[in-house]
Amino acid sequence: MNVTINGTAHELPSGATVTQAVRTLTEVRSGVAVAVNDEVVSRGAWDTTALAEADRVEVLTAVQGG
């Protein structure tokens, strides 16, 4: 299935979850927020939120610095 993650097309297996989408970009889970089709998905729901064809996923990471 084809989904867009942070503006780039990615091929994921059918039934892939938000967790799998996040792992295409980073193994870090702390300081990461995710939205699917402009709806925030809580971290506790990542493993059970299945993605569908043409979903848009935004993965945001907190950055420290000054």
PDB file with one MODEL, atoms N, CA, C and O in Angstrom:
MODEL        1
ATOM      1  N   MET A   1       0.847  -1.159   0.000  1.00  0.00           N
ATOM      2  CA  MET A   1       0.000   0.000   0.000  1.00  0.00           C
ATOM      3  C   MET A   1       0.895   1.225   0.000  1.00  0.00           C
ATOM      4  O   MET A   1       1.977   1.216   0.586  1.00  0.00           O
ATOM      5  N   ASN A   2       0.438   2.274  -0.659  1.00  0.00           N
ATOM      6  CA  ASN A   2       1.215   3.495  -0.792  1.00  0.00           C
ATOM      7  C   ASN A   2       0.664   4.554   0.161  1.00  0.00           C
ATOM      8  O   ASN A   2      -0.515   4.901   0.096  1.00  0.00           O
ATOM      9  N   VAL A   3       1.528   5.068   1.050  1.00  0.00           N
ATOM     10  CA  VAL A   3       1.157   6.155   1.949  1.00  0.00           C
ATOM     11  C   VAL A   3       2.195   7.262   1.819  1.00  0.00           C
ATOM     12  O   VAL A   3       3.315   7.020   1.370  1.00  0.00           O
ATOM     13  N   THR A   4       1.829   8.454   2.205  1.00  0.00           N
ATOM     14  CA  THR A   4       2.751   9.577   2.177  1.00  0.00           C
ATOM     15  C   THR A   4       3.187   9.879   3.603  1.00  0.00           C
ATOM     16  O   THR A   4       2.361  10.157   4.471  1.00  0.00           O
ATOM     17  N   ILE A   5       4.502   9.822   3.835  1.00  0.00           N
ATOM     18  CA  ILE A   5       5.058  10.093   5.150  1.00  0.00           C
ATOM     19  C   ILE A   5       5.948  11.320   5.031  1.00  0.00           C
ATOM     20  O   ILE A   5       6.952  11.302   4.319  1.00  0.00           O
ATOM     21  N   ASN A   6       5.577  12.384   5.731  1.00  0.00           N
ATOM     22  CA  ASN A   6       6.313  13.649   5.684  1.00  0.00           C
ATOM     23  C   ASN A   6       6.547  14.112   4.247  1.00  0.00           C
ATOM     24  O   ASN A   6       7.628  14.593   3.906  1.00  0.00           O
ATOM     25  N   GLY A   7       5.521  13.960   3.414  1.00  0.00           N
ATOM     26  CA  GLY A   7       5.571  14.463   2.050  1.00  0.00           C
ATOM     27  C   GLY A   7       6.224  13.551   1.028  1.00  0.00           C
ATOM     28  O   GLY A   7       6.318  13.911  -0.146  1.00  0.00           O
ATOM     29  N   THR A   8       6.679  12.370   1.451  1.00  0.00           N
ATOM     30  CA  THR A   8       7.347  11.433   0.548  1.00  0.00           C
ATOM     31  C   THR A   8       6.564  10.131   0.478  1.00  0.00           C
ATOM     32  O   THR A   8       6.137   9.604   1.505  1.00  0.00           O
ATOM     33  N   ALA A   9       6.376   9.616  -0.722  1.00  0.00           N
ATOM     34  CA  ALA A   9       5.653   8.353  -0.904  1.00  0.00           C
ATOM     35  C   ALA A   9       6.471   7.193  -0.344  1.00  0.00           C
ATOM     36  O   ALA A   9       7.682   7.111  -0.547  1.00  0.00           O
ATOM     37  N   HIS A  10       5.781   6.297   0.365  1.00  0.00           N
ATOM     38  CA  HIS A  10       6.399   5.095   0.917  1.00  0.00           C
ATOM     39  C   HIS A  10       5.472   3.920   0.652  1.00  0.00           C
ATOM     40  O   HIS A  10       4.250   4.046   0.727  1.00  0.00           O
ATOM     41  N   GLU A  11       6.064   2.792   0.346  1.00  0.00           N
ATOM     42  CA  GLU A  11       5.312   1.555   0.162  1.00  0.00           C
ATOM     43  C   GLU A  11       5.382   0.774   1.467  1.00  0.00           C
ATOM     44  O   GLU A  11       6.468   0.412   1.918  1.00  0.00           O
ATOM     45  N   LEU A  12       4.233   0.516   2.072  1.00  0.00           N
ATOM     46  CA  LEU A  12       4.154  -0.258   3.307  1.00  0.00           C
ATOM     47  C   LEU A  12       3.263  -1.472   3.069  1.00  0.00           C
ATOM     48  O   LEU A  12       2.413  -1.448   2.180  1.00  0.00           O
ATOM     49  N   PRO A  13       3.449  -2.531   3.854  1.00  0.00           N
ATOM     50  CA  PRO A  13       2.589  -3.706   3.691  1.00  0.00           C
ATOM     51  C   PRO A  13       1.140  -3.372   4.055  1.00  0.00           C
ATOM     52  O   PRO A  13       0.884  -2.504   4.890  1.00  0.00           O
ATOM     53  N   SER A  14       0.222  -4.054   3.436  1.00  0.00           N
ATOM     54  CA  SER A  14      -1.190  -3.870   3.740  1.00  0.00           C
ATOM     55  C   SER A  14      -1.429  -4.101   5.221  1.00  0.00           C
ATOM     56  O   SER A  14      -0.917  -5.067   5.788  1.00  0.00           O
ATOM     57  N   GLY A  15      -2.201  -3.224   5.854  1.00  0.00           N
ATOM     58  CA  GLY A  15      -2.475  -3.352   7.275  1.00  0.00           C
ATOM     59  C   GLY A  15      -1.401  -2.775   8.170  1.00  0.00           C
ATOM     60  O   GLY A  15      -1.438  -2.971   9.385  1.00  0.00           O
ATOM     61  N   ALA A  16      -0.441  -2.063   7.589  1.00  0.00           N
ATOM     62  CA  ALA A  16       0.631  -1.461   8.386  1.00  0.00           C
ATOM     63  C   ALA A  16       0.044  -0.487   9.400  1.00  0.00           C
ATOM     64  O   ALA A  16      -1.003   0.118   9.168  1.00  0.00           O
ATOM     65  N   THR A  17       0.734  -0.349  10.523  1.00  0.00           N
ATOM     66  CA  THR A  17       0.278   0.532  11.598  1.00  0.00           C
ATOM     67  C   THR A  17       1.095   1.820  11.622  1.00  0.00           C
ATOM     68  O   THR A  17       2.091   1.970  10.914  1.00  0.00           O
ATOM     69  N   VAL A  18       0.639   2.735  12.458  1.00  0.00           N
ATOM     70  CA  VAL A  18       1.378   3.981  12.648  1.00  0.00           C
ATOM     71  C   VAL A  18       2.794   3.683  13.134  1.00  0.00           C
ATOM     72  O   VAL A  18       3.744   4.336  12.704  1.00  0.00           O
ATOM     73  N   THR A  19       2.945   2.710  14.019  1.00  0.00           N
ATOM     74  CA  THR A  19       4.281   2.338  14.508  1.00  0.00           C
ATOM     75  C   THR A  19       5.206   1.982  13.356  1.00  0.00           C
ATOM     76  O   THR A  19       6.358   2.416  13.329  1.00  0.00           O
ATOM     77  N   GLN A  20       4.718   1.202  12.410  1.00  0.00           N
ATOM     78  CA  GLN A  20       5.547   0.818  11.264  1.00  0.00           C
ATOM     79  C   GLN A  20       5.905   2.033  10.410  1.00  0.00           C
ATOM     80  O   GLN A  20       7.018   2.114   9.889  1.00  0.00           O
ATOM     81  N   ALA A  21       4.994   2.957  10.266  1.00  0.00           N
ATOM     82  CA  ALA A  21       5.272   4.172   9.498  1.00  0.00           C
ATOM     83  C   ALA A  21       6.354   4.999  10.180  1.00  0.00           C
ATOM     84  O   ALA A  21       7.264   5.502   9.522  1.00  0.00           O
ATOM     85  N   VAL A  22       6.255   5.138  11.497  1.00  0.00           N
ATOM     86  CA  VAL A  22       7.255   5.902  12.244  1.00  0.00           C
ATOM     87  C   VAL A  22       8.630   5.263  12.090  1.00  0.00           C
ATOM     88  O   VAL A  22       9.630   5.963  11.932  1.00  0.00           O
ATOM     89  N   ARG A  23       8.680   3.943  12.134  1.00  0.00           N
ATOM     90  CA  ARG A  23       9.965   3.229  12.029  1.00  0.00           C
ATOM     91  C   ARG A  23      10.638   3.398  10.673  1.00  0.00           C
ATOM     92  O   ARG A  23      11.838   3.151  10.553  1.00  0.00           O
ATOM     93  N   THR A  24       9.898   3.812   9.653  1.00  0.00           N
ATOM     94  CA  THR A  24      10.548   4.072   8.366  1.00  0.00           C
ATOM     95  C   THR A  24      11.445   5.299   8.450  1.00  0.00           C
ATOM     96  O   THR A  24      12.343   5.478   7.628  1.00  0.00           O
ATOM     97  N   LEU A  25      11.193   6.154   9.464  1.00  0.00           N
ATOM     98  CA  LEU A  25      11.983   7.371   9.629  1.00  0.00           C
ATOM     99  C   LEU A  25      12.925   7.325  10.817  1.00  0.00           C
ATOM    100  O   LEU A  25      14.041   7.838  10.736  1.00  0.00           O
ATOM    101  N   THR A  26      12.496   6.716  11.930  1.00  0.00           N
ATOM    102  CA  THR A  26      13.301   6.727  13.155  1.00  0.00           C
ATOM    103  C   THR A  26      12.890   5.590  14.073  1.00  0.00           C
ATOM    104  O   THR A  26      11.741   5.150  14.057  1.00  0.00           O
ATOM    105  N   GLU A  27      13.829   5.122  14.866  1.00  0.00           N
ATOM    106  CA  GLU A  27      13.541   4.127  15.905  1.00  0.00           C
ATOM    107  C   GLU A  27      13.186   4.814  17.215  1.00  0.00           C
ATOM    108  O   GLU A  27      12.718   4.162  18.149  1.00  0.00           O
ATOM    109  N   VAL A  28      13.401   6.114  17.296  1.00  0.00           N
ATOM    110  CA  VAL A  28      13.120   6.880  18.506  1.00  0.00           C
ATOM    111  C   VAL A  28      11.616   7.022  18.684  1.00  0.00           C
ATOM    112  O   VAL A  28      10.900   7.307  17.724  1.00  0.00           O
ATOM    113  N   ARG A  29      11.135   6.824  19.912  1.00  0.00           N
ATOM    114  CA  ARG A  29       9.709   7.009  20.193  1.00  0.00           C
ATOM    115  C   ARG A  29       9.490   8.191  21.135  1.00  0.00           C
ATOM    116  O   ARG A  29       8.397   8.755  21.188  1.00  0.00           O
ATOM    117  N   SER A  30      10.513   8.554  21.863  1.00  0.00           N
ATOM    118  CA  SER A  30      10.400   9.671  22.794  1.00  0.00           C
ATOM    119  C   SER A  30      10.504  10.980  22.014  1.00  0.00           C
ATOM    120  O   SER A  30      11.367  11.124  21.147  1.00  0.00           O
ATOM    121  N   GLY A  31       9.633  11.922  22.321  1.00  0.00           N
ATOM    122  CA  GLY A  31       9.685  13.213  21.648  1.00  0.00           C
ATOM    123  C   GLY A  31       9.151  13.193  20.237  1.00  0.00           C
ATOM    124  O   GLY A  31       9.475  14.072  19.438  1.00  0.00           O
ATOM    125  N   VAL A  32       8.331  12.197  19.913  1.00  0.00           N
ATOM    126  CA  VAL A  32       7.778  12.060  18.565  1.00  0.00           C
ATOM    127  C   VAL A  32       6.258  12.205  18.635  1.00  0.00           C
ATOM    128  O   VAL A  32       5.609  11.629  19.508  1.00  0.00           O
ATOM    129  N   ALA A  33       5.707  12.975  17.713  1.00  0.00           N
ATOM    130  CA  ALA A  33       4.264  13.116  17.582  1.00  0.00           C
ATOM    131  C   ALA A  33       3.866  12.712  16.168  1.00  0.00           C
ATOM    132  O   ALA A  33       4.628  12.905  15.220  1.00  0.00           O
ATOM    133  N   VAL A  34       2.663  12.146  16.033  1.00  0.00           N
ATOM    134  CA  VAL A  34       2.209  11.661  14.731  1.00  0.00           C
ATOM    135  C   VAL A  34       0.781  12.133  14.460  1.00  0.00           C
ATOM    136  O   VAL A  34      -0.076  12.137  15.345  1.00  0.00           O
ATOM    137  N   ALA A  35       0.558  12.529  13.217  1.00  0.00           N
ATOM    138  CA  ALA A  35      -0.797  12.832  12.753  1.00  0.00           C
ATOM    139  C   ALA A  35      -1.048  12.033  11.481  1.00  0.00           C
ATOM    140  O   ALA A  35      -0.174  11.924  10.621  1.00  0.00           O
ATOM    141  N   VAL A  36      -2.244  11.478  11.373  1.00  0.00           N
ATOM    142  CA  VAL A  36      -2.662  10.762  10.169  1.00  0.00           C
ATOM    143  C   VAL A  36      -3.845  11.526   9.590  1.00  0.00           C
ATOM    144  O   VAL A  36      -4.872  11.699  10.245  1.00  0.00           O
ATOM    145  N   ASN A  37      -3.682  11.976   8.360  1.00  0.00           N
ATOM    146  CA  ASN A  37      -4.729  12.765   7.704  1.00  0.00           C
ATOM    147  C   ASN A  37      -5.180  13.929   8.590  1.00  0.00           C
ATOM    148  O   ASN A  37      -6.374  14.180   8.754  1.00  0.00           O
ATOM    149  N   ASP A  38      -4.197  14.630   9.154  1.00  0.00           N
ATOM    150  CA  ASP A  38      -4.403  15.832   9.971  1.00  0.00           C
ATOM    151  C   ASP A  38      -5.035  15.566  11.333  1.00  0.00           C
ATOM    152  O   ASP A  38      -5.461  16.511  11.997  1.00  0.00           O
ATOM    153  N   GLU A  39      -5.108  14.313  11.767  1.00  0.00           N
ATOM    154  CA  GLU A  39      -5.639  13.965  13.091  1.00  0.00           C
ATOM    155  C   GLU A  39      -4.506  13.374  13.929  1.00  0.00           C
ATOM    156  O   GLU A  39      -3.881  12.390  13.533  1.00  0.00           O
ATOM    157  N   VAL A  40      -4.248  13.978  15.084  1.00  0.00           N
ATOM    158  CA  VAL A  40      -3.187  13.486  15.961  1.00  0.00           C
ATOM    159  C   VAL A  40      -3.542  12.091  16.469  1.00  0.00           C
ATOM    160  O   VAL A  40      -4.681  11.824  16.850  1.00  0.00           O
ATOM    161  N   VAL A  41      -2.544  11.208  16.465  1.00  0.00           N
ATOM    162  CA  VAL A  41      -2.710   9.844  16.973  1.00  0.00           C
ATOM    163  C   VAL A  41      -1.879   9.735  18.244  1.00  0.00           C
ATOM    164  O   VAL A  41      -0.664   9.929  18.208  1.00  0.00           O
ATOM    165  N   SER A  42      -2.520   9.427  19.364  1.00  0.00           N
ATOM    166  CA  SER A  42      -1.792   9.316  20.637  1.00  0.00           C
ATOM    167  C   SER A  42      -0.811   8.146  20.570  1.00  0.00           C
ATOM    168  O   SER A  42      -1.049   7.154  19.882  1.00  0.00           O
ATOM    169  N   ARG A  43       0.275   8.282  21.286  1.00  0.00           N
ATOM    170  CA  ARG A  43       1.323   7.249  21.261  1.00  0.00           C
ATOM    171  C   ARG A  43       0.768   5.890  21.654  1.00  0.00           C
ATOM    172  O   ARG A  43       1.194   4.872  21.108  1.00  0.00           O
ATOM    173  N   GLY A  44      -0.166   5.851  22.582  1.00  0.00           N
ATOM    174  CA  GLY A  44      -0.756   4.593  23.014  1.00  0.00           C
ATOM    175  C   GLY A  44      -1.554   3.889  21.923  1.00  0.00           C
ATOM    176  O   GLY A  44      -1.833   2.694  22.032  1.00  0.00           O
ATOM    177  N   ALA A  45      -1.923   4.615  20.876  1.00  0.00           N
ATOM    178  CA  ALA A  45      -2.713   4.036  19.786  1.00  0.00           C
ATOM    179  C   ALA A  45      -1.881   3.708  18.548  1.00  0.00           C
ATOM    180  O   ALA A  45      -2.423   3.200  17.566  1.00  0.00           O
ATOM    181  N   TRP A  46      -0.601   3.979  18.571  1.00  0.00           N
ATOM    182  CA  TRP A  46       0.231   3.736  17.391  1.00  0.00           C
ATOM    183  C   TRP A  46       0.187   2.282  16.931  1.00  0.00           C
ATOM    184  O   TRP A  46       0.072   2.012  15.735  1.00  0.00           O
ATOM    185  N   ASP A  47       0.279   1.347  17.873  1.00  0.00           N
ATOM    186  CA  ASP A  47       0.339  -0.077  17.513  1.00  0.00           C
ATOM    187  C   ASP A  47      -0.979  -0.607  16.969  1.00  0.00           C
ATOM    188  O   ASP A  47      -0.992  -1.618  16.267  1.00  0.00           O
ATOM    189  N   THR A  48      -2.080   0.053  17.278  1.00  0.00           N
ATOM    190  CA  THR A  48      -3.391  -0.456  16.873  1.00  0.00           C
ATOM    191  C   THR A  48      -4.069   0.392  15.798  1.00  0.00           C
ATOM    192  O   THR A  48      -5.166   0.063  15.348  1.00  0.00           O
ATOM    193  N   THR A  49      -3.421   1.477  15.389  1.00  0.00           N
ATOM    194  CA  THR A  49      -4.002   2.332  14.350  1.00  0.00           C
ATOM    195  C   THR A  49      -3.466   1.888  12.989  1.00  0.00           C
ATOM    196  O   THR A  49      -2.309   2.137  12.650  1.00  0.00           O
ATOM    197  N   ALA A  50      -4.322   1.232  12.228  1.00  0.00           N
ATOM    198  CA  ALA A  50      -3.935   0.748  10.898  1.00  0.00           C
ATOM    199  C   ALA A  50      -4.034   1.887   9.887  1.00  0.00           C
ATOM    200  O   ALA A  50      -4.913   2.745   9.966  1.00  0.00           O
ATOM    201  N   LEU A  51      -3.123   1.865   8.956  1.00  0.00           N
ATOM    202  CA  LEU A  51      -3.130   2.848   7.874  1.00  0.00           C
ATOM    203  C   LEU A  51      -3.860   2.276   6.661  1.00  0.00           C
ATOM    204  O   LEU A  51      -3.993   1.062   6.511  1.00  0.00           O
ATOM    205  N   ALA A  52      -4.323   3.171   5.808  1.00  0.00           N
ATOM    206  CA  ALA A  52      -5.019   2.772   4.584  1.00  0.00           C
ATOM    207  C   ALA A  52      -4.315   3.390   3.385  1.00  0.00           C
ATOM    208  O   ALA A  52      -3.552   4.346   3.524  1.00  0.00           O
ATOM    209  N   GLU A  53      -4.576   2.845   2.226  1.00  0.00           N
ATOM    210  CA  GLU A  53      -4.032   3.361   0.975  1.00  0.00           C
ATOM    211  C   GLU A  53      -4.241   4.875   0.895  1.00  0.00           C
ATOM    212  O   GLU A  53      -5.331   5.378   1.167  1.00  0.00           O
ATOM    213  N   ALA A  54      -3.191   5.583   0.523  1.00  0.00           N
ATOM    214  CA  ALA A  54      -3.189   7.038   0.291  1.00  0.00           C
ATOM    215  C   ALA A  54      -3.296   7.870   1.568  1.00  0.00           C
ATOM    216  O   ALA A  54      -3.524   9.077   1.486  1.00  0.00           O
ATOM    217  N   ASP A  55      -3.137   7.257   2.753  1.00  0.00           N
ATOM    218  CA  ASP A  55      -3.111   8.051   3.978  1.00  0.00           C
ATOM    219  C   ASP A  55      -1.913   8.987   3.961  1.00  0.00           C
ATOM    220  O   ASP A  55      -0.880   8.693   3.361  1.00  0.00           O
ATOM    221  N   ARG A  56      -2.076  10.129   4.639  1.00  0.00           N
ATOM    222  CA  ARG A  56      -0.997  11.103   4.803  1.00  0.00           C
ATOM    223  C   ARG A  56      -0.560  11.079   6.260  1.00  0.00           C
ATOM    224  O   ARG A  56      -1.356  11.357   7.157  1.00  0.00           O
ATOM    225  N   VAL A  57       0.700  10.748   6.493  1.00  0.00           N
ATOM    226  CA  VAL A  57       1.248  10.631   7.843  1.00  0.00           C
ATOM    227  C   VAL A  57       2.310  11.716   8.032  1.00  0.00           C
ATOM    228  O   VAL A  57       3.209  11.876   7.206  1.00  0.00           O
ATOM    229  N   GLU A  58       2.188  12.448   9.124  1.00  0.00           N
ATOM    230  CA  GLU A  58       3.205  13.438   9.480  1.00  0.00           C
ATOM    231  C   GLU A  58       3.853  12.992  10.775  1.00  0.00           C
ATOM    232  O   GLU A  58       3.170  12.782  11.778  1.00  0.00           O
ATOM    233  N   VAL A  59       5.161  12.850  10.756  1.00  0.00           N
ATOM    234  CA  VAL A  59       5.928  12.450  11.934  1.00  0.00           C
ATOM    235  C   VAL A  59       6.778  13.648  12.336  1.00  0.00           C
ATOM    236  O   VAL A  59       7.622  14.109  11.566  1.00  0.00           O
ATOM    237  N   LEU A  60       6.551  14.148  13.546  1.00  0.00           N
ATOM    238  CA  LEU A  60       7.260  15.324  14.034  1.00  0.00           C
ATOM    239  C   LEU A  60       8.111  14.923  15.227  1.00  0.00           C
ATOM    240  O   LEU A  60       7.650  14.194  16.106  1.00  0.00           O
ATOM    241  N   THR A  61       9.350  15.395  15.263  1.00  0.00           N
ATOM    242  CA  THR A  61      10.234  15.100  16.385  1.00  0.00           C
ATOM    243  C   THR A  61      10.622  16.395  17.070  1.00  0.00           C
ATOM    244  O   THR A  61      10.842  17.419  16.425  1.00  0.00           O
ATOM    245  N   ALA A  62      10.701  16.328  18.398  1.00  0.00           N
ATOM    246  CA  ALA A  62      11.127  17.480  19.180  1.00  0.00           C
ATOM    247  C   ALA A  62      12.635  17.661  19.002  1.00  0.00           C
ATOM    248  O   ALA A  62      13.395  16.693  18.984  1.00  0.00           O
ATOM    249  N   VAL A  63      13.046  18.910  18.872  1.00  0.00           N
ATOM    250  CA  VAL A  63      14.466  19.230  18.692  1.00  0.00           C
ATOM    251  C   VAL A  63      14.875  20.207  19.781  1.00  0.00           C
ATOM    252  O   VAL A  63      14.187  21.193  20.045  1.00  0.00           O
ATOM    253  N   GLN A  64      16.004  19.916  20.406  1.00  0.00           N
ATOM    254  CA  GLN A  64      16.539  20.837  21.421  1.00  0.00           C
ATOM    255  C   GLN A  64      17.653  21.660  20.802  1.00  0.00           C
ATOM    256  O   GLN A  64      18.305  21.246  19.844  1.00  0.00           O
ATOM    257  N   GLY A  65      17.843  22.781  21.350  1.00  0.00           N
ATOM    258  CA  GLY A  65      18.936  23.611  20.862  1.00  0.00           C
ATOM    259  C   GLY A  65      18.696  25.058  21.233  1.00  0.00           C
ATOM    260  O   GLY A  65      17.722  25.397  21.905  1.00  0.00           O
ATOM    261  N   GLY A  66      19.588  25.886  20.788  1.00  0.00           N
ATOM    262  CA  GLY A  66      19.421  27.274  21.164  1.00  0.00           C
ATOM    263  C   GLY A  66      20.013  28.199  20.190  1.00  0.00           C
ATOM    264  O   GLY A  66      19.950  29.414  20.374  1.00  0.00           O
TER     265      GLY A  66
ENDMDL
END
